């Protein structure tokens, strides 16, 4: 599962009883990084919202707002990546590692840290070179040296090196830490000595590095971002003559695209609506409306996930907001824990296309597809899948005993609706602001933040100022882990393109018999696998730029293809036994993963049928464009 998928998750090697100074140093440095990271999130919100106000209401646009936000954004991404490394929250797959014995698991955890350290050491000098070269560029609006922005890369790398070393020193058994470093050092050394052999292997190097090395790293529990980075650096350093600072430049390009600033802002918005009680208000209204029918609370879960997905854009935040509010009452009515987590996982996959989905934002940033069109096209596909999930719920709960359930009066439902109305309106406010041109897809999140703050203070009276700082830090950590994946995946995609792989893939996919229908079918199967192994964002960053042009060659509408791809990845992400999203749902619902595997099969079948409907009928995705 991914530790980053769990709000507030913190993991790491056991602290050494004889080295308390290590923990004190780590905590002191951690505080020095967390404070500016939180302020950077807040600063970007203020700058972008000021830009919206100045442009739309005052008709005096701030020409420097986007530029300043971009500078702050790269620092936010790197500081967030540092915090995620310190907390052990970088996205990773530990399904195989968790099945080993305690000693082996402890060693593999430290091997993962040592591998991260190896990547960071390799990246340190190219990152510094890149920042020095960027110093010659001056920004157009603020007339600042671009070194102010690019310096975030070497500074962030240096800080991550420090925290990686501290994590190794923190372990109770120093011998295990030394063994882990020796293992990684031996592997890196072996690859370095084998460099002359790679020169004659040609295209086979793609399999060795981009398949072999990446897969070995991912399955060994090394964070996905660092697995991508190790494979890319290894390929370019050992098989080509490409200057490695170009790789850093591609990482910068991938991480600092202004559209991606929506990632931390929507993550913060998702955490904010949970804190202000907006999510609970929506759930209470839906429960009052449907709680008296068979399977009613399951329908509430489906509806609540659809609505909250339209606010937060983060699946982890969605599930964390809904599950604690609904699961206790559902258990009280006799629902089995496995059934609950199965439905929670299925709704996580179903709502992947509900705007403002982070995956849709990422697709827009790496493929050039209009984000506004993606937001519009994503609503109906999720409803189609939701309807099929409702059929499964109806079938499973058709014999439920509701004799002890009291029906909520219409008067009470009306009161619950009045309380929930500000929360229910937020998804429509966000979408209207984008469609009507009030704000861009990046800026609209700031409108949602301001709206949620006002609703929390004036309507729900649940705005705890003391919780803002931790929420901002959590936002930066989760965002940093996501953005570092996007950065290293962008570099990997560039490496694949330069190797000629994209041309070969285009020729291979173009030769698929059966035309567009067969291409869509192959894409569905491929992205189910990719979604289960890589998760949605890294998979789409890596393969989106390669496959979307091919889809256009087949005459497939880019929004239609995006919906098919996202839904397929959602199935893979939440399908056990590999899908990491499923394990995140189990952790949030506090359910043993084994309990949900059998109940989820019916829901996965419904999701697959729904995805086939969406693939076969383009109008579902493009009818309202």
WOPEUR-V702121 format. One record per backbone hydrogen bond with DSSP energy under -0.5 kcal/mol. CO is the residue of the C=O (numbers start at 0). NH is the residue of the N-H. Records with the same first field share a line. If there is no record, write none. Layout:
CO = NH + NH
This chain:
0 = 2
1 = 4
2 = 5
4 = 6
5 = 8
13 = 171
14 = 16
15 = 18
18 = 21 + 22
19 = 23
20 = 24
21 = 25
22 = 26
23 = 27
24 = 28
25 = 29
26 = 30
27 = 31
28 = 32
29 = 33
30 = 34
31 = 35
32 = 36
33 = 37
34 = 38
35 = 39
36 = 40
37 = 41
38 = 42
39 = 43
40 = 44
41 = 45
42 = 46
43 = 47
44 = 48
45 = 49
46 = 50
47 = 51
48 = 52
49 = 53
50 = 54
51 = 55 + 56
52 = 56 + 57
53 = 59
60 = 62
61 = 64
63 = 67
64 = 68
65 = 69
66 = 70
67 = 71
68 = 72
69 = 73
70 = 74
71 = 75
72 = 76
73 = 77
74 = 78
75 = 79
76 = 80
77 = 81
78 = 82
79 = 83
80 = 84
81 = 85
82 = 86
83 = 87 + 88 + 89
86 = 10
90 = 223
91 = 93
93 = 97
95 = 98
96 = 99
100 = 104
101 = 105
102 = 106
103 = 107
104 = 108
105 = 109
106 = 110
107 = 111
108 = 112
109 = 113
110 = 114
111 = 115
112 = 116
113 = 117
114 = 118
115 = 119
116 = 120
117 = 121
118 = 122
119 = 123
120 = 124
121 = 125
122 = 126
123 = 127
124 = 128
125 = 129
126 = 130
127 = 131
128 = 132
129 = 133
130 = 134
131 = 134
132 = 135
133 = 136 + 145
136 = 145
138 = 142
143 = 138
144 = 147
145 = 148 + 149
146 = 150
148 = 151
149 = 152 + 153
150 = 154
151 = 155
152 = 156
153 = 157
154 = 158
155 = 159
156 = 160
157 = 161
158 = 162
159 = 163
160 = 164
161 = 165
162 = 166
163 = 167
164 = 168
165 = 169
166 = 170
167 = 170
169 = 15
171 = 173
172 = 175 + 176
173 = 177
174 = 178
175 = 179
176 = 180
177 = 181
178 = 182
179 = 183
180 = 184
181 = 185
182 = 186
183 = 187
184 = 188
185 = 189
186 = 190
187 = 191
188 = 192
189 = 193
191 = 194
193 = 196 + 197
194 = 198
196 = 199
197 = 200
200 = 203
201 = 204
202 = 205 + 206
203 = 207
204 = 208
205 = 209 + 210
206 = 210 + 211
207 = 212
208 = 213
210 = 214
211 = 215
212 = 216
213 = 217
214 = 218
215 = 219
216 = 221
217 = 220
222 = 226
223 = 227
224 = 228
225 = 229
226 = 230
227 = 231
228 = 232
229 = 233
230 = 234
231 = 235
232 = 236
233 = 237
234 = 238
235 = 239 + 241
242 = 245 + 246
243 = 247
244 = 248
245 = 249
246 = 250
247 = 251
248 = 252
249 = 253
250 = 254
251 = 255
256 = 259
257 = 260
258 = 261
259 = 262 + 263
260 = 264
261 = 265
262 = 266
263 = 267
264 = 268
265 = 269
266 = 270
267 = 271
268 = 272
269 = 273
270 = 274
271 = 275
272 = 277 + 278
273 = 276
276 = 280
277 = 281
278 = 282
279 = 283
280 = 284
281 = 285
282 = 286
283 = 287
284 = 288
285 = 289
286 = 290
289 = 292
292 = 295
294 = 297 + 298
295 = 299
296 = 300
297 = 301
298 = 302
299 = 303
300 = 304
301 = 305
302 = 306
303 = 307
304 = 308
305 = 309
307 = 310 + 311
308 = 312
312 = 357
313 = 317
314 = 318
315 = 319
316 = 320
317 = 321
318 = 322
321 = 324 + 325
322 = 326
325 = 329
326 = 330
327 = 331
328 = 332
329 = 334
330 = 333
335 = 339
336 = 340
337 = 341
338 = 342
339 = 343
340 = 344
341 = 345
342 = 346
343 = 347
344 = 348
345 = 349
346 = 350
348 = 351
349 = 352
350 = 353
356 = 360
357 = 361
358 = 362
359 = 363
360 = 364
361 = 365
362 = 366 + 368
363 = 367
369 = 373
370 = 374
371 = 375
372 = 376
373 = 377
375 = 378
376 = 380
377 = 381
378 = 382
379 = 383
380 = 384
381 = 385
382 = 386
383 = 387
384 = 388
385 = 389
386 = 390
387 = 391
388 = 392
389 = 393
390 = 394
391 = 395
392 = 396
394 = 397
396 = 399
399 = 401
401 = 404
403 = 405
408 = 412
409 = 413
410 = 414
411 = 415
412 = 416
413 = 417
414 = 418
415 = 419
416 = 420
419 = 422 + 423
420 = 424
421 = 425
422 = 425 + 426
424 = 428
425 = 429
426 = 430
427 = 431
428 = 432
429 = 433
430 = 434
431 = 435
432 = 437 + 438
433 = 436
439 = 443
441 = 444
442 = 445 + 446
443 = 447
444 = 448
445 = 449
446 = 450
447 = 451
448 = 452
449 = 453
450 = 454
451 = 455
452 = 456
453 = 457 + 458
454 = 458 + 459
455 = 460 + 461
461 = 463
462 = 464
463 = 466
464 = 467 + 468
465 = 469
466 = 470
467 = 471
468 = 472
469 = 473
470 = 474
471 = 475
472 = 476
473 = 477
474 = 478
475 = 479
476 = 480
477 = 481
478 = 482
479 = 483
480 = 484
481 = 485
482 = 486
483 = 487
484 = 488
485 = 489
486 = 490
487 = 491
488 = 492
489 = 493
490 = 494
491 = 495
492 = 496
493 = 497
494 = 498
495 = 500 + 501
496 = 499
499 = 503
500 = 504
501 = 505
502 = 506
503 = 507
504 = 508
505 = 509
506 = 510
508 = 511
511 = 514
513 = 516 + 517
514 = 518
515 = 519
516 = 520
517 = 521
518 = 522
519 = 523
520 = 524
521 = 525
522 = 526
523 = 527
524 = 528
525 = 529
526 = 530
527 = 531
528 = 532
529 = 533 + 534
530 = 534
531 = 579
534 = 538
535 = 539
536 = 540
537 = 541
538 = 542
539 = 543
542 = 546
543 = 547
546 = 550
547 = 551
548 = 552
549 = 553
550 = 555
551 = 554
556 = 560
557 = 561
558 = 562
559 = 563
560 = 564
561 = 565
562 = 566
563 = 567
564 = 568
565 = 569
566 = 570
567 = 571
568 = 572
569 = 573
571 = 574
572 = 580 + 581
573 = 575
574 = 577 + 578
578 = 581 + 582
579 = 583
580 = 584
581 = 585
582 = 586
583 = 587
584 = 588
585 = 589 + 590
586 = 589
591 = 594 + 595
592 = 595 + 596
593 = 596
594 = 598
595 = 599
596 = 600
597 = 600
598 = 602
599 = 603
600 = 604
601 = 605
602 = 606
603 = 607
604 = 608
605 = 609
606 = 610
607 = 611
608 = 612
609 = 613
610 = 614
611 = 615
612 = 616
615 = 617
616 = 619
617 = 620 + 621
618 = 622
621 = 624
